[in-house]
Amino acid sequence: MADEQVVKLLEEIRDLQKLHVENYKDALKNQQESIAIQKSALRRSRIVQLVGVIFLLGILALLWLPRFR
């Protein structure tokens, strides 16, 4: 009887470990997706910043050019 209980307990431990590994794989996949999204957002924000700087430089150039004519 005790052997059956030990076997059952070991099977439960094994099943829980398998579940833990599957959950860990899902968490890792989610982290990788999150990193990819963050990298994409960072690229977009850098582009927006660059466009903003170019726009401001253009406005400054338009304001200063009439003074030198």
C-alpha positions in Angstrom: 0.0 0.0 0.0 2.8 2.4 0.9 4.5 1.7 -2.5 1.3 2.7 -4.3 1.2 5.9 -2.4 4.8 6.7 -3.2 4.3 6.0 -6.9 1.1 8.1 -7.0 3.0 11.0 -5.2 5.9 10.7 -7.7 3.5 10.8 -10.6 1.8 13.9 -9.2 5.3 15.5 -8.8 6.1 14.6 -12.4 2.9 16.0 -13.7 3.4 19.2 -11.8 6.9 19.6 -13.2 5.6 19.1 -16.7 3.0 21.8 -16.1 5.7 24.1 -14.7 7.9 23.6 -17.8 4.9 24.4 -20.1 4.0 27.5 -18.1 7.7 28.6 -18.2 7.8 28.2 -22.0 4.6 30.3 -22.3 6.1 33.0 -20.1 9.4 33.0 -22.1 7.4 33.3 -25.3 5.4 36.2 -23.9 8.6 37.9 -22.7 10.1 37.6 -26.2 7.0 39.1 -27.8 7.1 41.9 -25.3 10.7 42.7 -26.1 10.0 42.7 -29.8 7.1 45.1 -29.3 9.3 47.4 -27.1 12.0 47.4 -29.8 9.4 48.3 -32.4 8.0 51.1 -30.3 11.5 52.5 -29.7 12.2 52.5 -33.4 9.0 54.4 -34.0 9.7 56.9 -31.3 13.2 57.6 -32.7 11.7 58.2 -36.1 9.1 60.6 -34.7 11.9 62.4 -32.7 14.0 62.7 -35.9 11.0 64.1 -37.9 10.3 66.5 -35.1 13.9 67.8 -35.0 13.9 68.2 -38.8 10.5 70.0 -38.7 11.8 72.4 -36.0 15.0 73.1 -38.0 12.9 73.8 -41.0 10.8 76.3 -39.1 13.9 78.0 -37.6 15.4 78.2 -41.1 12.2 79.8 -42.5 12.2 82.3 -39.6 15.9 83.2 -40.0 16.2 83.3 -43.8 14.2 86.5 -44.3 16.5 88.4 -41.9 19.5 87.7 -44.2 17.9 88.8 -47.4 
